[in-house]
Amino acid sequence: MSGGRLTGRAGRLALTARLATAQRAVELLDRKQRALAVECERLELVAGRAADDFEHKAGAAARWARRCVALDGQRRLLASAPEETAEVAVGYDATMGVRHPTSADVTFGPEPDLAGSSALVHTMRAHREALAAAVQLAAAQRAVVLVSDELALTRQQQRALELRWIPKLDKQLTALAQRLDESEREENVRLRWAAGRAAGVPKERS
């Protein structure tokens, strides 16, 4: 090898190994992107259902809030806000090495004693359900983003190997093989020429 350029039979072996590695990588990336595409489609369906659920529950919460304001007034509604904050626990899983949310559960504090109409109780519970649905939606959408980003990266890597790296290695290997064939032919010619000259030299008399 000279100046980083692969030459000779050792160079051909090295290029052949690199080409085989690149082709194997394409196979693995193809399997990975197919698995990610399936998972991404599934997660998009989950996110779609979560969006519908949130829209439904958010609408119900808004309707109960309007009823509560009409019956109990804005001030009483605001005064009924719980003092304790809600806690969110997010569960994770991995798909083809991509870690993404798979669940999101909300833990609320105890329900406060509400002084007002039944609409106030329904409003609080409806908003809790809407918040839980919003958290589920956020987790589902985040999972879609993470998996789809990895899918795009995997496809980009596969295209780079297929369209640039493998053709480059194949071209280098072909050129090196041609140079080796030419060198072998030249060497054979020299050997035959040398053998012919040796056969034409007269033997010395004893």
ZIWO-V727092 format. One record per pair of residues at least 6 apart in sequence whose C-alpha atoms are under 8 Angstrom apart, sorted by the first residue. I is the first residue (numbers start at 1). GAP is how many residues later the second one is. Records with the same first field share a line. If there is no record, write none. Layout:
I=GAP  GAP
//
This chain:
1=6  7  10
6=6  8  9
7=169
8=168  172
9=171
11=165
12=161  164  165
15=154  157  158
16=157
18=151
19=147  150  151
22=139  143  144
23=143
26=132  135  136
29=125  126  128  129
30=125  128
32=64  122
33=118  121  122
35=61
36=59  60  111  112  114  115
37=111  114
39=56  108
40=104  107  108
43=97  100  101
44=96  97  100
46=94
47=90  93  94  97
50=83  86  87  90
51=86
53=80
54=76  79  80  83
57=69  70  72  73  76
58=68  69  72
60=66
61=62  65  66  69
64=55  56  58  59  62
65=54  55  58
67=52
68=6  9  49  51  52  55
69=8
71=46  48
72=44  45  48
76=40
77=43
80=32  34
82=27  29  30
84=24  25
85=23  24
86=20  21  22  23
87=19  20  21
88=16  17  18  19  47
89=15  16  17
90=11  12  13  14  15  49
91=10  11  12  13
92=7  8  9  10  11
93=6  7  8  9
94=6
95=52
98=48  49  52
99=47
100=42  43  46  47
101=38  39  41  42
102=37  38  41
103=33  36  37
104=31  32  35
105=27  30  31
106=26  29
108=20
114=6  7
//
